Amino acid sequence: MKKTRIAIVGLGMAVTPHARGLMDLSDRVEVIHAFAPSEARRRAFGEKFPFPLCDSLDTILNDGSVEAVAVFTPANTHRDIAIRCTGAGKHVLMEKPLDITTARAEALVAACRKAGVKLGVVLQHRFRPAGVKLAEILASGELGAIVGCSTVIRLWRPQSYYDEPGRGSFARDGGGVLISQGIHTLDLMLSLAGPIAEVRGFAATTPVHSMETEDMVCAAARFANGAFGTIDATTAAYPGFPEEIVLTCTKGTALLRGTELLVQFQNGRKIAIEPDRSAGGTGADPMAFPHDHHRAVMADFVEAIRAGREPKVTGEEALKVHRLIDALVEAGRSSGSIRVAGAEA
């Protein structure tokens, strides 16, 4: 089988689980370029991974053998890099978030769609076996209709994490706990429970951190299907806890905690998946997790290119969580009720 030829752009903190996943997929993927503008970063990456290095994005874009580009750079660079990739006819795998604002994210998605290239987004929680199983149970109708959804994201980041220049800023990251950390669980929640039509809540920077953006959000939500829900997200909860999604349904309740699943039906039946080692990153070290689900994201993206189908998480899918985050932030600023763009009531 011919290998899919991929280039990596961005060799910072986020690249490690992806690089490990690409090594695991070497039977079907060939990395032919790895680029970062920093020579020191290229050197450090090259000491850990056996991929060819290059010192220019143009090298990648001008190489006709490159089919796809995996982008792991800071969020505020995503739109422009993606647009350059589409101009060269390259498929794009983009680390979350799509960009620092929804308008920039929409421009990125539109450019990929216009160019006819695949756009996959790294929202790897959708690939956890417990979440996949719960999605199957919900789709089967066994739990009935969803009437309530509680999502809790209680993580810990020390002040040293936010002391890195640009981290936790609007200019580089686009926001705080929601767009940088909570986006994974919020995306999974939307994929399971459906769109949210309206939110009311609060957002603030607690005394735990000195940073520009929010480190705590508490909100109530009304889903488009009529269900009610709550969202509780923070990076101030020492030492960090597994994220939780609790779905209250007409025939039972499902608890998704990290990689653990417990479904209890009103008729006494139970379905359980025990937690595994692939949870993590909830505490002081944001990279303290295995690369299992990043590998799954990459494998799905490569298969989408080969099969001519859409990746599991497309740009349009990722825009849904961006719009929810916008509404949560606006609700926190205004203390009012905010409708979520694109969600049908």
Summary of the structure (lengths in Angstrom):
residues: 345
radius of gyration: 19.9
end to end distance: 46.9
largest distance: 61.6
contacts: 1228
relative contact order: 0.16
helix: 36%
strand: 26%
